[in-house]
Amino acid sequence: MPFIARRLGRIKPSPTNVLTGKVAELKAQGRDIIALGAGEPDFDTPQHIKDAAVRALQAGETKYTPIAGTLKLRQAIARKFERENGLEYDPATEITVGCGGKHVIFNALMATLDPGDEVVIPAPYWVSYPDMVLLAEGTPVFVECSEQTGFLMTPEQLEAALTPKTKWVILNSPSNPTGAAYSRQQLKALADVLLRHPHVWVMPDDMYEHVVYDGFEFTTIAQVEPRLRERTLTLNGVSKVYSMTGWRLGYCGGPKELIAAMNIVQSQSITHTSSITQAAAAAALDGPQDFVEPHNRLFRERRDLVVGMLNEADGITCRKPEGAFYVYPSCAGVIGRKTPDGMVIADDTAFVTYLLEAEGVACVQGAAFGLSPYFRISYATSTEALEEACRRIRRACAALGQPRT
Ligand SMILES: Cc1ncc(COP(=O)(O)O)c(C=O)c1O
């Protein structure tokens, strides 16, 4: 349509959001659907955080706040960075807050990318990175991280991907969609490469920082290599750890020139996220963190259940991830096989379509994350639903014809 800007032609709607819409439609039609597509915890926002929001409302904190967020919130964020990551950021100039982690990334890319600037994105990637880069007129450069390297980018791959046009490297650990996470040593090895390329900036997306298992030690790159601090934007948010996806708040720490530029983008678009959300987020960051551990225990049990059951499905193999609440199983063993209706499973998109139509299990195809043939399951849902979903997936796989030999 000529009325719509050409820039929109470069991007597509988020595939995970599209799936959420499709699931709602099927459920409205009365279909029994188990949705494993959405990346949000299934527990409620902790009560003390809600109470802080109510108090803020009653105290009349209902007006505009500074563009970067209230100083009280930025101070809480600075304390968090210092306490948990050993990073010092000045709350006055080196921290800003946006309308979700997604929006903070968007502001950073809009503030820094000129046409042709390259952004290195390890694949599989979170669905929104490439499209946000494209919307900001940059060029995504994908680095395929195979299952053999634990879905992680190696230093050699990073070195090979960098060019004089590289502006950013995005590092998401633990990862959406694979749950894979970089150890301190692995981050250090990537940092060593970046030290040799002083024009390149790095954006660690630490949204799943707290969701790690089996004693895995989370670290972020500016902590591992302080010499990179002046070209690192450390990104985080309250959505996942505090189950605040609907409240819309993400934050970051970085050099003041970058933060100032991001604040200009923000001042001419959303102004700031809700004042009430900011009060709730400050309470979240400063308040008790004791619910994290029981939630992680539950997530770990679910991870083990899903990995175990999927590895019993004919044609599926599933790596056990270090963190987040996703698994990224390979469906290589079902490709080329026929469904009972005679349809050939040509790729991972055909496979997830078959799972949805035949068994009412909704998950996302690996193609959406840039590495096939895989699919993503979010196990942030009830244990009973997960067990039933895995049973259905096993049944769907067992119903496929064997490949011709
Ligand atoms: C890796 C990653 N980064 C950022 C985000 C954005 O989070 P928010 O809901 O705070 O915008 C998500 C959400 O799914 C994510 O998985």
PDBQT file of the ligand as one rigid body, heavy atoms in Angstrom, charges set to zero:
ROOT
HETATM    1  C1  LIG A 501      16.184 -11.790  25.032  1.00  0.00    +0.000 C 
HETATM    2  C2  LIG A 501      15.108 -10.815  25.306  1.00  0.00    +0.000 A 
HETATM    3  N1  LIG A 501      15.412  -9.515  25.327  1.00  0.00    +0.000 NA
HETATM    4  C3  LIG A 501      14.488  -8.584  25.557  1.00  0.00    +0.000 A 
HETATM    5  C4  LIG A 501      13.176  -8.944  25.771  1.00  0.00    +0.000 A 
HETATM    6  C5  LIG A 501      12.172  -7.847  25.988  1.00  0.00    +0.000 C 
HETATM    7  O1  LIG A 501      11.599  -7.827  27.217  1.00  0.00    +0.000 OA
HETATM    8  P1  LIG A 501      10.486  -6.759  27.603  1.00  0.00    +0.000 P 
HETATM    9  O2  LIG A 501       9.218  -7.523  27.742  1.00  0.00    +0.000 OA
HETATM   10  O3  LIG A 501      10.960  -6.163  28.884  1.00  0.00    +0.000 OA
HETATM   11  O4  LIG A 501      10.411  -5.749  26.521  1.00  0.00    +0.000 OA
HETATM   12  C6  LIG A 501      12.792 -10.286  25.728  1.00  0.00    +0.000 A 
HETATM   13  C7  LIG A 501      11.387 -10.675  25.882  1.00  0.00    +0.000 C 
HETATM   14  O5  LIG A 501      10.947 -11.700  25.464  1.00  0.00    +0.000 OA
HETATM   15  C8  LIG A 501      13.791 -11.249  25.501  1.00  0.00    +0.000 A 
HETATM   16  O6  LIG A 501      13.497 -12.539  25.458  1.00  0.00    +0.000 OA
ENDROOT
TORSDOF 0
